[in-house]
Amino acid sequence: MTIYSFFADILDYPEHSIVASVDDCVAELVQDPEARVHLMGFRNAIAQKNLGQLQEVYTNAFDLRPECTPNLGYHLFGDDGRRGLFLAELKGRMEARGIPLGVELPDHIALILQYLDLVEEERPPVIEDCLLPAVSRMVEVLDGNGNPYEHVLRALLSLLHQQHDLFLASDGAVEA
């Protein structure tokens, strides 16, 4: 598993303890102290929560706040028909890579992070065109409301900015 898979596990609806994924993610973020601090804040906030309480925190962050939906296509396109095209394209690409969609739409943040883990050549445009704008909006929605998932999103955003800057430095520009 890579860093994106750890974040995918953390940002998926919790069906099991995610502490190990948080710890693994923190260990991988040696080059990003800001992200590490945010993830440790999340870990500390959920340390005493059982699975039911963690599910409640997740639901309060994402499911009860339509403006913070984990379905990134909504952040990018709203209810516009372009979202349907985006979903269809993602579904085909994910199925081709063997990513099981389960009950989620293909634009769910956890699925996109799993996809990112498998497609190194597509990372620059997915990060620049999808993840950065959508995760930035999600952070704005949760900003200062006390939900621990704000820490996870801030950690992910820090990593994405760092990755984006590396792509720009190595290629001179991000190609779509």
N, C-alpha and C positions, 0 to 999 in steps of 0.2 A: 504494500500500500504506500501511496505517496501522500504528501501533504493535502492534496485535494480530496483524496478519499477520507482522510481523517475529518476534514471539515464537512464532507458530505454526511458522514455518520453523525456528527454533532448537530448538523442542521436538518436532519431528517426527523420525522415524528419519533420521539423516543419510545422504543419498544423494549429496551434493555438499558442497563447502566451505560452511560457514555463517558464515565470517568477515565477509562483506559484510553479511549480515543483522544480525550482532551490532553492527557499526559503525553501520549505519543506525538500529538500535534505540537505541544509546547517543546518537546525534545527536538523536533524537526526545525523549529523556528529560530535556530541559533543566530541567523543573520538579521533577525527582525525583533529587536528587544521590545518595541512598542506592541507588536502583536502578542508576544509572550506575556506582557503585563496584562493585556486585556483578557487573554485566555485564563490566566491565573485568577483574575477577578471573577470570571465566570465560574471557574472551578470552586473557588471559595464560596460563591453565592449558592451553589447547588450542593455543596458537600453534605449538608444535613438533610437533603430532600430525598424522599423515597420516589419510586418510579411514578406513582400517581401524582405526587406533587410536581415532579418535573414535567409530566405531561400537561398539567394545569398551567405551568409557567409557559410552556411552548404554545399552548392554545391561546393564552392571553396575548402572547407576542404576535402570533401570525394568523390564527384562525378567527379571532374576534376583532381583528383590525384589518378590514379589507385593504386599507392603504399600505399595509405591511405584508401583504400576501407573499408566501414563498414562491409563487408562480411568477417568474421574472418577466415573462412575456407581457403580463398585465402592466408592469412598470414601464415597459418599453413602448407598448402600443395601445394600452387601455383596452377598450372593447372594439377597437378598429378591426376590420377584416384582415389586416396584415398579421394580426396575432394568429389567426387560423393557419395562414401560410407558414408562419414561424413554427407553430406546433407540428404541422405535418412534416416539415423539413427535419425538425429535431427527432421526431418519432422514427423516421426512416434511418437517420444517421445512428441513433441509439440502438435500434434493432439490428442494424448491420454490425455493430460492435458487441452485440450480445448483452446489452444492458437491459435487465428486466424492469419494465415500467411499473408493474404492480398496479395499484389503484391511483397513482399520481399521474397528472398530466406531464408530458415530457419537458415542460418549462419549469418544473419544480427545481429549486436551487440545489437540492441534494443530487438529483439526477444530472443536472448540468455539471456539477462538480465531479461526479463519477465519470462523465463523458470527457471532461477536461483531463482527467487522469490518463485516459487512453489515447488521446489525440494530440500529441505534442506539437505537430505541425499546424494545428488549428488553434492553439492557445492564444496567440496574439490577437486575432480578431474576436474570439469569443470573450476574452478578458476586456478588450477595449470597447466593443460594441454592445455587449450584453451585461457582463458581470459588473463592471465599474459603474455604469449609470444606475443599474437596478439596485445594487447593494448600497450605493450612496443614498438613494431614496429611502431604503429601508432603515438605514442608520438615522436619517433625519426624523423619521416617524418615531423611532424608539428613543431618540435623544432625551436623556434626562428623566425618563419616566420610571426608572427603577427596575425595569425588566432585565434579568441577567443576560438574555440573548443579545442585548445591545453590545455587550462585551465581545461576543463571538463575531457579530457582524463587523465591529470595528477592527478586530484582529484580522478577519478575512480581507477587509478593505485595505488594511495596511499591507498585507501580503500581495494583493492584486496590484496596488500601486507600485510596489517594489518590482514585481514581475514585469509590469508594463514598462517601467523605466529601463529594466534590463533588455527588453525586446528593442526598445528605441535605441539604446546604446549599441547593441550588437548589429542591428540592421540599418540604423539611420532613420528608419520609419517603420511603422507597423503596416503591413499589407493586409488588405481586406480579402 
